[in-house]
């Protein structure tokens, strides 16, 4: 994958862009401890489906404004978003609000920020609902009740897919890629 440095404010972000150049783009946001290549196998599958991928190598410290600045720099007006763990938490916040720049969301290991986590804490009670289709992949790290409660904050088609894995990107990348392809298809 081709790496590129994008500066947002006083911080530089490394993004990896690859796949066929098209209007069908997928932004992938990793978990905090994921290696830079965590989504490589997922991306290979997405490229076979004629999707261009953008992978932020590290989502640590990235916020929604930073994500928008990265997409502006890459001249991508519309994207589908996928994330896991802390990347999923960021993806929820980036896509929240009225329908616009984002086409769909696929998340794993994190519920909507306004839903109480397993410890009972609500990460961001002010996070607005989303107006786009969402798929939640429920792994061993996410209670099903959190996923079901997240559906209240989705004003679009909402699916929950349970998977008995710890890390969706490394243990069930084919499943993650399939769910992303399903969300990017217009049929």
C-alpha positions, -999 to +999 in steps of 0.1 A: +000+000+000+012+035-007+019+055+024+013+092+026+018+118+054-010+143+059-006+171+084-036+182+104-028+212+126+005+204+143+003+166+139+012+144+109-009+113+102+003+084+080-024+070+058-022+041+034-041+045+002-046+016-023-070-001-046-087+009-078-093+046-082-130+050-080-158+070-063-162+040-039-139+046-010-136+029+024-119+046+054-106+020+079-098+031+115-078+006+136-078-001+173-052+017+195-027-012+196-032-025+161-001-027+138-001-006+107-008-036+085-038-050+105-062-043+077-040-055+048-059-088+041-092-069+045-080-043+020-069-070-005-105-083-005-120-049-008-097-041-038-111-072-055-146-057-051-134-025-068-132-004-036-104+020-029-091+019+007-077+045+031-062+031+063-051+055+090-021+037+105-028+049+140-061+065+152-047+074+186-052+112+191-072+116+159-106+134+163-135+139+139-121+172+126-088+155+118-106+127+099-124+153+078-092+172+071-075+139+060-104+132+036-103+167+023-066+164+016-072+131-002-101+148-022-126+122-011-161+138-008-179+106+001-166+075+020-178+044+037-163+040+072-152+009+091-134+007+125-127-015+154-121-007+191-109+029+195-112+033+157-149+023+160-154+048+188-140+075+165-160+062+135-193+066+155-184+102+163-172+110+128-204+097+112-229+110+138-254+137+129-272+143+097-266+123+065-239+139+044-203+129+037-205+093+049-223+065+031-223+037+056-206+025+088-193-009+099-180-011+135-166-038+158-159-038+195-175-005+204-211+006+208-225+041+201-208+066+224-241+075+241-247+039+251-233+027+285-202+005+281-198-028+300-186-010+331-217+012+331-200+045+320-213+065+291-184+076+269-202+106+253-238+112+262-240+141+238-231+121+207-259+125+182-276+096+163-265+086+128-286+089+096-270+061+076-269+023+074-248+007+101-235-028+107-222-038+142-200-068+144-204-082+179-172-100+190-162-115+224-151-079+234-186-064+230-217-075+249-248-080+226-268-057+249-245-028+240-250-035+203-288-037+206-289-005+226-268+012+199-296+006+174-316+034+191-290+058+178-292+047+142-318+064+120-311+040+091-309+003+084-292-014+114-277-049+115-260-068+142-237-097+132-224-119+161-189-134+156-170-156+182-136-139+177-114-116+198-100-095+169-122-091+138-094-078+116-070-107+122-094-136+130-123-129+107-110-104+081-131-121+054-162-115+074-153-078+080-146-074+042-179-090+033-199-067+056-181-036+042-188-048+006-225-053+015-227-018+030-210-002-001-233-019-026-262+001-039-283-030-048 
